[in-house]
């Protein structure tokens, strides 16, 4: 690409020959970020505990090229991992239909050379020192796991990825279902809703699930067909354990 519009010009006399280049660079920067549109059909999730940012379907980016033409870039479904003070970005291409790749870079310390100045560099989101994610241009259908309910299919072994939703619901259809938990963030409150069948069925849990002195894990489920039991857990990131903290039954 040509010199960036942020690059200082040592000497720029006020004549057309000298002014055209820096003004053109400034115009490119303004043009690319004016009325840019981003959207897609998938769900965007972020797991605070791991820093993993995931988009489940293609993201479409529409912007205006230097020549004033509408350009479309795409980002294929994927994920990246962000650590503290890092940001995710793409470098836009003026060739319409180009599939661009999400890259991660660190935010430089104050006074250091910028990693963000490219006029075609579109910053999608950044992670702060407290592990929070702040969307910049990546905002369509951004979802918090605490607002998502997962519907699971029963099997002999079922893994629940709590980054995909802090509430999970399942209808039993066999004598025993073995659950494994993963994907939680520190302090996450997870609710497992179990609907009974005529068996009745029972459940077991992996070593990542632990119980205190007042609740037995796994609990004895309500035996009545179609009744639901609600099991509550809090993820302890320090101990990497899902603490069994509540059960209410027979709904």
Backbone torsions as a table, in degrees:
resi	resn	phi	psi	omega
1	UNK	NA	162.7	178.7
2	UNK	-71.2	169.5	178.4
3	UNK	-53.4	140.4	-176.0
4	UNK	-73.5	149.7	-175.9
5	UNK	-68.6	-15.7	176.1
6	UNK	-78.1	-18.9	-175.0
7	UNK	-64.8	125.0	179.6
8	UNK	-62.7	141.2	176.3
9	UNK	-101.5	124.5	-174.6
10	UNK	-62.8	-39.4	-179.2
11	UNK	-151.3	123.3	-179.5
12	UNK	-131.8	86.5	176.8
13	UNK	-61.3	150.6	-178.0
14	UNK	-81.5	63.9	173.8
15	UNK	-131.1	154.9	-173.6
16	UNK	-56.2	-42.6	-176.9
17	UNK	-60.3	-33.7	-179.0
18	UNK	-87.8	-32.0	-174.6
19	UNK	-83.2	-24.9	-173.4
20	UNK	-60.7	-42.4	-176.1
21	UNK	-66.1	-53.6	179.8
22	UNK	-63.7	-35.2	178.1
23	UNK	-66.8	-36.8	177.7
24	UNK	-64.8	-40.3	177.8
25	UNK	-63.8	-42.2	177.9
26	UNK	-63.2	-40.1	-179.9
27	UNK	-64.0	-39.2	178.4
28	UNK	-61.9	-43.2	-179.0
29	UNK	-63.6	-45.1	-179.7
30	UNK	-65.4	-42.0	-176.8
31	UNK	-62.7	-45.1	-175.1
32	UNK	-65.6	-35.5	-174.8
33	UNK	-97.7	3.4	178.0
34	UNK	-90.8	123.7	177.2
35	UNK	59.2	33.6	175.7
36	UNK	-71.4	140.5	-176.5
37	UNK	-125.3	131.0	-179.0
38	UNK	-129.3	133.6	179.2
39	UNK	-164.1	166.6	178.8
40	UNK	-171.3	168.9	-176.3
41	UNK	-92.0	-1.0	-175.0
42	UNK	-100.7	-173.2	179.4
43	UNK	-109.3	137.1	178.3
44	UNK	-107.1	125.4	-179.4
45	UNK	-128.4	155.5	178.1
46	UNK	-137.0	129.4	178.8
47	UNK	-102.8	111.2	-174.8
48	UNK	-61.5	-38.1	-175.6
49	UNK	-65.7	-33.3	-175.1
50	UNK	-109.7	-16.3	-177.4
51	UNK	77.3	13.8	-177.5
52	UNK	-84.3	122.3	176.3
53	UNK	-106.0	122.9	-174.2
54	UNK	-125.6	138.1	171.1
55	UNK	-124.8	126.9	-167.2
56	UNK	-87.2	-6.8	-179.9
57	UNK	-147.8	172.7	-179.2
58	UNK	-61.0	135.5	174.3
59	UNK	-102.6	131.1	179.8
60	UNK	-103.6	135.3	178.7
61	UNK	-121.6	122.6	176.0
62	UNK	-114.8	131.2	178.7
63	UNK	-150.7	176.5	-179.4
64	UNK	-103.4	130.9	-178.4
65	UNK	-77.6	172.4	177.2
66	UNK	-57.4	-31.5	-177.7
67	UNK	-85.7	3.0	179.1
68	UNK	84.7	17.7	-178.6
69	UNK	-101.4	150.2	175.8
70	UNK	-75.6	128.5	-178.7
71	UNK	-123.8	141.0	176.7
72	UNK	-118.1	124.2	169.0
73	UNK	-111.5	156.8	178.5
74	UNK	-129.0	152.9	173.0
75	UNK	-122.9	118.2	-179.4
76	UNK	-69.7	151.8	178.7
77	UNK	-54.3	130.9	-178.2
78	UNK	-172.9	-159.1	177.2
79	UNK	-157.1	159.2	172.8
80	UNK	-137.5	160.5	177.6
81	UNK	-112.9	126.7	-179.7
82	UNK	-108.8	136.3	170.5
83	UNK	-104.3	-180.0	-175.7
84	UNK	-55.7	135.9	177.5
85	UNK	58.4	39.4	171.5
86	UNK	-117.2	157.2	177.7
87	UNK	-132.0	154.1	177.1
88	UNK	-105.3	138.1	-176.5
89	UNK	-149.3	165.8	168.2
90	UNK	-129.3	150.6	171.1
91	UNK	-99.4	114.5	-175.2
92	UNK	-66.6	144.5	176.4
93	UNK	-111.0	139.6	179.3
94	UNK	-82.9	1.0	174.4
95	UNK	-89.6	111.4	-175.5
96	UNK	-62.9	142.0	-178.1
97	UNK	90.4	-1.7	-178.7
98	UNK	-69.0	134.6	173.4
99	UNK	-89.7	113.0	-179.5
100	UNK	-97.1	158.6	-175.0
101	UNK	-111.9	137.0	176.8
102	UNK	-77.1	129.4	-179.7
103	UNK	-122.1	150.9	179.3
104	UNK	-111.5	136.4	177.0
105	UNK	-140.6	157.9	178.7
106	UNK	-88.0	146.4	173.9
107	UNK	-77.4	122.8	-177.5
108	UNK	-67.2	157.3	174.5
109	UNK	-65.3	155.3	179.9
110	UNK	-54.6	130.1	179.7
111	UNK	92.4	-9.6	178.8
112	UNK	-87.6	165.6	179.5
113	UNK	-60.0	136.5	-176.1
114	UNK	-76.2	142.2	171.9
115	UNK	-103.3	8.8	-172.6
116	UNK	-116.7	2.0	-164.9
117	UNK	-83.0	-16.1	-178.1
118	UNK	-54.3	129.6	-175.1
119	UNK	-69.1	-17.4	176.2
120	UNK	-99.9	7.4	-178.2
121	UNK	-89.4	116.7	-178.0
122	UNK	-104.5	113.7	-180.0
123	UNK	-83.3	125.1	-176.2
124	UNK	-88.8	-46.0	-177.2
125	UNK	-166.9	160.1	175.7
126	UNK	-139.7	155.4	-178.4
127	UNK	-111.6	131.9	-178.4
128	UNK	-91.3	-176.8	-176.4
129	UNK	-70.8	-11.3	177.3
130	UNK	-101.2	14.1	175.9
131	UNK	73.5	10.1	177.8
132	UNK	-81.9	146.4	177.8
133	UNK	-103.6	133.3	178.8
134	UNK	-119.0	106.9	177.9
135	UNK	-63.9	137.7	174.6
136	UNK	-105.0	-70.1	172.5
137	UNK	-108.2	-11.4	-179.0
138	UNK	-90.8	86.3	-175.8
139	UNK	-128.9	-9.4	-177.5
140	UNK	-70.1	131.1	176.4
141	UNK	50.5	41.1	176.6
142	UNK	-77.2	124.3	-172.4
143	UNK	-120.9	139.7	175.5
144	UNK	-91.9	128.4	178.6
145	UNK	-52.2	-29.8	-178.8
146	UNK	-69.0	-8.6	180.0
147	UNK	-110.7	8.9	-175.8
148	UNK	-116.0	135.8	174.7
149	UNK	-108.6	122.9	177.1
150	UNK	-89.3	140.2	171.9
151	UNK	-110.7	116.8	-173.6
152	UNK	-103.4	154.5	175.2
153	UNK	-103.5	132.3	-176.1
154	UNK	-69.9	148.6	176.7
155	UNK	-159.0	174.0	177.7
156	UNK	-60.4	-38.6	177.9
157	UNK	-128.5	127.9	-178.4
158	UNK	-127.5	123.7	175.3
159	UNK	-100.2	127.7	177.9
160	UNK	-104.9	116.6	175.6
161	UNK	-93.3	102.3	-173.2
162	UNK	-71.7	-9.5	173.6
163	UNK	-70.5	-16.8	-179.0
164	UNK	-91.5	1.0	-180.0
165	UNK	154.8	132.5	-176.9
166	UNK	-81.6	-5.3	173.7
167	UNK	-123.9	133.0	179.2
168	UNK	-130.0	135.7	-178.1
169	UNK	-124.6	136.3	-179.0
170	UNK	-142.9	145.2	173.3
171	UNK	-108.1	119.5	-178.6
172	UNK	-69.4	147.0	175.6
173	UNK	-141.6	18.0	-179.1
174	UNK	-151.1	171.1	-173.0
175	UNK	-65.6	-41.7	-177.8
176	UNK	-140.5	133.2	175.6
177	UNK	-120.2	126.4	-180.0
178	UNK	-99.9	117.6	-178.4
179	UNK	-97.9	141.3	170.0
180	UNK	-125.3	134.4	-178.9
181	UNK	-105.1	145.7	175.2
182	UNK	-155.4	171.2	169.6
183	UNK	78.9	4.6	-177.2
184	UNK	-75.1	154.9	171.5
185	UNK	-106.7	156.2	-174.8
186	UNK	-57.7	123.6	-179.5
187	UNK	88.6	-2.1	-179.2
188	UNK	-63.5	135.0	176.6
189	UNK	-98.5	118.1	-174.4
190	UNK	-114.9	137.1	179.7
191	UNK	-123.1	123.6	176.1
192	UNK	-106.9	118.6	179.8
193	UNK	-103.7	119.2	-176.3
194	UNK	-114.7	121.2	176.7
195	UNK	-100.1	128.6	-173.3
196	UNK	-82.0	154.9	173.1
197	UNK	-119.8	-176.3	-169.7
198	UNK	-70.6	-8.3	-175.4
199	UNK	-45.6	-62.9	-9.8
200	UNK	-77.9	168.6	-178.2
201	UNK	-100.0	161.8	176.8
202	UNK	-127.1	166.6	-178.8
203	UNK	-131.6	154.4	171.9
204	UNK	-131.2	164.5	-178.9
205	UNK	-134.7	155.6	179.5
206	UNK	-75.7	178.3	-177.2
207	UNK	-67.9	-14.8	178.5
208	UNK	-73.9	-11.0	177.9
209	UNK	-102.3	130.5	179.0
210	UNK	-132.7	156.7	-179.2
211	UNK	-121.2	154.8	175.7
212	UNK	-86.9	-151.0	-176.3
213	UNK	-93.6	-12.0	-174.5
214	UNK	-107.6	-8.1	177.9
215	UNK	-130.3	134.2	177.1
216	UNK	-89.0	138.1	177.3
217	UNK	-127.2	125.2	3.3
218	UNK	-80.5	153.2	177.3
219	UNK	-76.8	160.5	171.4
220	UNK	-79.2	119.8	-175.2
221	UNK	-76.8	156.3	171.9
222	UNK	-58.0	130.3	-174.2
223	UNK	-84.8	-13.6	-174.7
224	UNK	-73.5	131.7	179.5
225	UNK	-57.2	136.6	175.9
226	UNK	73.5	0.3	175.4
227	UNK	-80.9	149.6	-177.6
228	UNK	-113.0	139.8	171.7
229	UNK	-114.0	140.8	179.8
230	UNK	-110.6	119.0	179.9
231	UNK	-111.4	127.9	-176.4
232	UNK	-110.8	139.3	-178.8
233	UNK	-135.0	151.1	170.7
234	UNK	-124.2	128.8	-178.1
235	UNK	-83.8	124.1	176.1
236	UNK	-98.2	101.9	-175.5
237	UNK	-67.7	-28.8	179.4
238	UNK	-66.0	-44.0	-178.4
239	UNK	-94.1	-4.6	-174.7
240	UNK	50.5	49.1	179.8
241	UNK	-129.7	145.7	171.7
242	UNK	-97.9	106.7	-175.9
243	UNK	-82.4	125.6	179.2
244	UNK	-79.7	111.7	-170.6
245	UNK	-117.8	-12.9	-178.0
246	UNK	-159.2	152.9	172.0
247	UNK	-150.6	134.1	172.9
248	UNK	-136.7	138.0	-163.9
249	UNK	-132.4	161.0	168.9
250	UNK	84.6	26.7	-179.8
251	UNK	-82.7	NA	NA
